[in-house]
Structure formats: C-alpha cells, structure tokens
Amino acid sequence: MSSKLAQFLHQERLQTATLQLNIAEVRKSVDDLVLLIFPERGCLGLRESKEIEQTIKDLKIKFTKYIESVAPLKPEVKEKAAANAELFFNKIPQLAETLDLDAQAALQGDPAAYSREEVIISYPGFYAVCIYRLAHALYELQIPLIPRLMTEYAHEKTGIDIHPGAKIAESFFIDHGTGVVIGETATIGKNVKIYQGVTLGALSVKKKLQSIKRHPTIEDDVVIYANATILGGETIIGKGSIVGGNTWIVESVKPGTVITITGH
C-alpha cells in the first residue's frame, strides 16, 4: 500500500507541482521586514548603517526569489522580479510613515494604550495592518499569490482577515481585532476605527463578480463597533458616521449618521 501511495503522490502530485515557494521562508522574511521598520518588536542586532544596508540587500534578494517562484502563475513577473523587488523596497519609507500614523491613531483612540511602543509591540490590530500595507504594495505591483500569503499569515496570527487588495487610508485603527474581515474591494478613508468582529463584505460571492467592486466604502472619520456587518459594493458609510454593534447594513447612509440595532 505504501509503495502505491508513493507512486500516486509522485505521479499525480509532485510532477504536477508548479511552484517552488518556501512558505515558511516567506513568513520569516515578512517578520524580518516588520522588524526592520519597527525594531521595537524585537532585536535584529542592527547597530550600524552597514548592517542595515546588508539586511535590506538580503531581503531584496529573497523577495526577488519569491517573485520568480510565482512566475508559473503569471510568467511575465519573472523577467521583472528584481525590478519589482526594488520598487517594493522603495515604497517602504512611505509605508513606514503611514504606519506611524496608524500607531498614533491607536494611541490616541484607545484609553488602554499608554505608549506608541505598546501599540507597536503588543497590538494585534497594528501588526495585521502593518502586514496588510506591505502586502498591498506588492498587490499594486500585480505580484500574484505572495500578497495573499502575507495577509493570511497575519490572519492566522491575529484572527484579522484583510485582503491585500483593499484600499485603506492612513490613521486606521483596529481595536481588539479578532474576527475582523475586510474584503478585496473595500475602501476605507482616513481616521477610521473599527472593533472586533466587523465584516466589510460582499452581498454575493458569485465568481462572475470577480472584477467588480463587491465590498463597501467607508468614508473618513467613521467608527464601526463590534460585530457590525456592512455589505455590498454600492454601500457607502458617510463621513463621520457611527455604526453601532451587531448592526446589519446593506444600504448607504448619509454623513454624520448614527446607526443602532434598532434603526437609524
């Protein structure tokens, strides 16, 4: 039986495998990137600029290899792998500035937070947003698979599921975070705060809707409390609105609206 199994696996599985991607190595590199941006989360032993430069160089080589590894899914990415890796790393300073604003939003928005360092080191919402922003940069470069591997890694660690295709502006804060779902075509404005269990989802998951906006738009300065569900690509939550916990919303609401489970 074991020889038949081995033969089956070799012929039907190994010979048809197209990707040579070490997922554990990708995850390690993702965390190394986070540590590079926020050394408060750990110790890389980076004391001199030469060491930092070498770490960046090593990570660029690794991400070039990862991009080359997913070429069977999109052959044109292989010849531009090094260039795309360079573009990705060139975006990181701007991403770091945006993440600083996210950390500041958490510090200002949570009375239980006593320092920026506490947010960066211990808040799962901040970690998930950090991974999302890195993944989104690769998603914008049209790199297949790797962005999704990154956000699913954060999902596994935090319980927060943010698709790398979502568009999220700065000063974004997820408090507590467990069970949050943000879909691929969701758009979130500046200074938005959401709590655990919030879903920004689609009204339908039919495959033919793949290239259509399926998830809601959340405008600036909105607060969405725990376990609220907001669905649909045409649904807009207007600027400055407050969405109460356990609400179910499938229609747009005007700016400044307060929504509760008993109605507007």
Secondary structure as a PSIPRED ss2 file (coil, helix, strand):
# PSIPRED VFORMAT (PSIPRED V4.0)

   1 M C   1.000  0.000  0.000
   2 S H   0.000  1.000  0.000
   3 S H   0.000  1.000  0.000
   4 K H   0.000  1.000  0.000
   5 L H   0.000  1.000  0.000
   6 A H   0.000  1.000  0.000
   7 Q H   0.000  1.000  0.000
   8 F H   0.000  1.000  0.000
   9 L H   0.000  1.000  0.000
  10 H H   0.000  1.000  0.000
  11 Q H   0.000  1.000  0.000
  12 E H   0.000  1.000  0.000
  13 R H   0.000  1.000  0.000
  14 L H   0.000  1.000  0.000
  15 Q C   1.000  0.000  0.000
  16 T C   1.000  0.000  0.000
  17 A C   1.000  0.000  0.000
  18 T C   1.000  0.000  0.000
  19 L C   1.000  0.000  0.000
  20 Q C   1.000  0.000  0.000
  21 L C   1.000  0.000  0.000
  22 N C   1.000  0.000  0.000
  23 I H   0.000  1.000  0.000
  24 A H   0.000  1.000  0.000
  25 E H   0.000  1.000  0.000
  26 V H   0.000  1.000  0.000
  27 R H   0.000  1.000  0.000
  28 K H   0.000  1.000  0.000
  29 S H   0.000  1.000  0.000
  30 V H   0.000  1.000  0.000
  31 D H   0.000  1.000  0.000
  32 D H   0.000  1.000  0.000
  33 L H   0.000  1.000  0.000
  34 V H   0.000  1.000  0.000
  35 L H   0.000  1.000  0.000
  36 L H   0.000  1.000  0.000
  37 I H   0.000  1.000  0.000
  38 F C   1.000  0.000  0.000
  39 P H   0.000  1.000  0.000
  40 E H   0.000  1.000  0.000
  41 R H   0.000  1.000  0.000
  42 G C   1.000  0.000  0.000
  43 C C   1.000  0.000  0.000
  44 L C   1.000  0.000  0.000
  45 G C   1.000  0.000  0.000
  46 L C   1.000  0.000  0.000
  47 R C   1.000  0.000  0.000
  48 E C   1.000  0.000  0.000
  49 S H   0.000  1.000  0.000
  50 K H   0.000  1.000  0.000
  51 E H   0.000  1.000  0.000
  52 I H   0.000  1.000  0.000
  53 E H   0.000  1.000  0.000
  54 Q H   0.000  1.000  0.000
  55 T H   0.000  1.000  0.000
  56 I H   0.000  1.000  0.000
  57 K H   0.000  1.000  0.000
  58 D H   0.000  1.000  0.000
  59 L H   0.000  1.000  0.000
  60 K H   0.000  1.000  0.000
  61 I H   0.000  1.000  0.000
  62 K H   0.000  1.000  0.000
  63 F H   0.000  1.000  0.000
  64 T H   0.000  1.000  0.000
  65 K H   0.000  1.000  0.000
  66 Y H   0.000  1.000  0.000
  67 I H   0.000  1.000  0.000
  68 E H   0.000  1.000  0.000
  69 S H   0.000  1.000  0.000
  70 V C   1.000  0.000  0.000
  71 A H   0.000  1.000  0.000
  72 P H   0.000  1.000  0.000
  73 L H   0.000  1.000  0.000
  74 K C   1.000  0.000  0.000
  75 P C   1.000  0.000  0.000
  76 E H   0.000  1.000  0.000
  77 V H   0.000  1.000  0.000
  78 K H   0.000  1.000  0.000
  79 E H   0.000  1.000  0.000
  80 K C   1.000  0.000  0.000
  81 A H   0.000  1.000  0.000
  82 A H   0.000  1.000  0.000
  83 A H   0.000  1.000  0.000
  84 N H   0.000  1.000  0.000
  85 A H   0.000  1.000  0.000
  86 E H   0.000  1.000  0.000
  87 L H   0.000  1.000  0.000
  88 F H   0.000  1.000  0.000
  89 F H   0.000  1.000  0.000
  90 N H   0.000  1.000  0.000
  91 K H   0.000  1.000  0.000
  92 I H   0.000  1.000  0.000
  93 P H   0.000  1.000  0.000
  94 Q H   0.000  1.000  0.000
  95 L H   0.000  1.000  0.000
  96 A H   0.000  1.000  0.000
  97 E H   0.000  1.000  0.000
  98 T H   0.000  1.000  0.000
  99 L H   0.000  1.000  0.000
 100 D H   0.000  1.000  0.000
 101 L H   0.000  1.000  0.000
 102 D H   0.000  1.000  0.000
 103 A H   0.000  1.000  0.000
 104 Q H   0.000  1.000  0.000
 105 A H   0.000  1.000  0.000
 106 A H   0.000  1.000  0.000
 107 L H   0.000  1.000  0.000
 108 Q H   0.000  1.000  0.000
 109 G H   0.000  1.000  0.000
 110 D C   1.000  0.000  0.000
 111 P C   1.000  0.000  0.000
 112 A C   1.000  0.000  0.000
 113 A C   1.000  0.000  0.000
 114 Y C   1.000  0.000  0.000
 115 S C   1.000  0.000  0.000
 116 R H   0.000  1.000  0.000
 117 E H   0.000  1.000  0.000
 118 E H   0.000  1.000  0.000
 119 V H   0.000  1.000  0.000
 120 I H   0.000  1.000  0.000
 121 I H   0.000  1.000  0.000
 122 S H   0.000  1.000  0.000
 123 Y C   1.000  0.000  0.000
 124 P H   0.000  1.000  0.000
 125 G H   0.000  1.000  0.000
 126 F H   0.000  1.000  0.000
 127 Y H   0.000  1.000  0.000
 128 A H   0.000  1.000  0.000
 129 V H   0.000  1.000  0.000
 130 C H   0.000  1.000  0.000
 131 I H   0.000  1.000  0.000
 132 Y H   0.000  1.000  0.000
 133 R H   0.000  1.000  0.000
 134 L H   0.000  1.000  0.000
 135 A H   0.000  1.000  0.000
 136 H H   0.000  1.000  0.000
 137 A H   0.000  1.000  0.000
 138 L H   0.000  1.000  0.000
 139 Y H   0.000  1.000  0.000
 140 E H   0.000  1.000  0.000
 141 L C   1.000  0.000  0.000
 142 Q C   1.000  0.000  0.000
 143 I C   1.000  0.000  0.000
 144 P C   1.000  0.000  0.000
 145 L C   1.000  0.000  0.000
 146 I H   0.000  1.000  0.000
 147 P H   0.000  1.000  0.000
 148 R H   0.000  1.000  0.000
 149 L H   0.000  1.000  0.000
 150 M H   0.000  1.000  0.000
 151 T H   0.000  1.000  0.000
 152 E H   0.000  1.000  0.000
 153 Y H   0.000  1.000  0.000
 154 A H   0.000  1.000  0.000
 155 H H   0.000  1.000  0.000
 156 E H   0.000  1.000  0.000
 157 K H   0.000  1.000  0.000
 158 T H   0.000  1.000  0.000
 159 G C   1.000  0.000  0.000
 160 I C   1.000  0.000  0.000
 161 D E   0.000  0.000  1.000
 162 I E   0.000  0.000  1.000
 163 H C   1.000  0.000  0.000
 164 P C   1.000  0.000  0.000
 165 G C   1.000  0.000  0.000
 166 A C   1.000  0.000  0.000
 167 K E   0.000  0.000  1.000
 168 I E   0.000  0.000  1.000
 169 A C   1.000  0.000  0.000
 170 E C   1.000  0.000  0.000
 171 S C   1.000  0.000  0.000
 172 F C   1.000  0.000  0.000
 173 F E   0.000  0.000  1.000
 174 I E   0.000  0.000  1.000
 175 D C   1.000  0.000  0.000
 176 H C   1.000  0.000  0.000
 177 G C   1.000  0.000  0.000
 178 T C   1.000  0.000  0.000
 179 G C   1.000  0.000  0.000
 180 V C   1.000  0.000  0.000
 181 V E   0.000  0.000  1.000
 182 I E   0.000  0.000  1.000
 183 G C   1.000  0.000  0.000
 184 E C   1.000  0.000  0.000
 185 T C   1.000  0.000  0.000
 186 A C   1.000  0.000  0.000
 187 T E   0.000  0.000  1.000
 188 I E   0.000  0.000  1.000
 189 G C   1.000  0.000  0.000
 190 K C   1.000  0.000  0.000
 191 N C   1.000  0.000  0.000
 192 V C   1.000  0.000  0.000
 193 K E   0.000  0.000  1.000
 194 I E   0.000  0.000  1.000
 195 Y C   1.000  0.000  0.000
 196 Q C   1.000  0.000  0.000
 197 G C   1.000  0.000  0.000
 198 V C   1.000  0.000  0.000
 199 T E   0.000  0.000  1.000
 200 L E   0.000  0.000  1.000
 201 G E   0.000  0.000  1.000
 202 A C   1.000  0.000  0.000
 203 L C   1.000  0.000  0.000
 204 S C   1.000  0.000  0.000
 205 V C   1.000  0.000  0.000
 206 K C   1.000  0.000  0.000
 207 K H   0.000  1.000  0.000
 208 K H   0.000  1.000  0.000
 209 L H   0.000  1.000  0.000
 210 Q C   1.000  0.000  0.000
 211 S C   1.000  0.000  0.000
 212 I C   1.000  0.000  0.000
 213 K C   1.000  0.000  0.000
 214 R C   1.000  0.000  0.000
 215 H C   1.000  0.000  0.000
 216 P C   1.000  0.000  0.000
 217 T E   0.000  0.000  1.000
 218 I E   0.000  0.000  1.000
 219 E C   1.000  0.000  0.000
 220 D C   1.000  0.000  0.000
 221 D C   1.000  0.000  0.000
 222 V C   1.000  0.000  0.000
 223 V E   0.000  0.000  1.000
 224 I E   0.000  0.000  1.000
 225 Y C   1.000  0.000  0.000
 226 A C   1.000  0.000  0.000
 227 N C   1.000  0.000  0.000
 228 A C   1.000  0.000  0.000
 229 T E   0.000  0.000  1.000
 230 I E   0.000  0.000  1.000
 231 L E   0.000  0.000  1.000
 232 G C   1.000  0.000  0.000
 233 G C   1.000  0.000  0.000
 234 E C   1.000  0.000  0.000
 235 T C   1.000  0.000  0.000
 236 I E   0.000  0.000  1.000
 237 I E   0.000  0.000  1.000
 238 G C   1.000  0.000  0.000
 239 K C   1.000  0.000  0.000
 240 G C   1.000  0.000  0.000
 241 S C   1.000  0.000  0.000
 242 I E   0.000  0.000  1.000
 243 V E   0.000  0.000  1.000
 244 G C   1.000  0.000  0.000
 245 G C   1.000  0.000  0.000
 246 N C   1.000  0.000  0.000
 247 T C   1.000  0.000  0.000
 248 W E   0.000  0.000  1.000
 249 I E   0.000  0.000  1.000
 250 V C   1.000  0.000  0.000
 251 E C   1.000  0.000  0.000
 252 S C   1.000  0.000  0.000
 253 V E   0.000  0.000  1.000
 254 K C   1.000  0.000  0.000
 255 P C   1.000  0.000  0.000
 256 G C   1.000  0.000  0.000
 257 T C   1.000  0.000  0.000
 258 V E   0.000  0.000  1.000
 259 I E   0.000  0.000  1.000
 260 T E   0.000  0.000  1.000
 261 I C   1.000  0.000  0.000
 262 T C   1.000  0.000  0.000
 263 G E   0.000  0.000  1.000
 264 H C   1.000  0.000  0.000
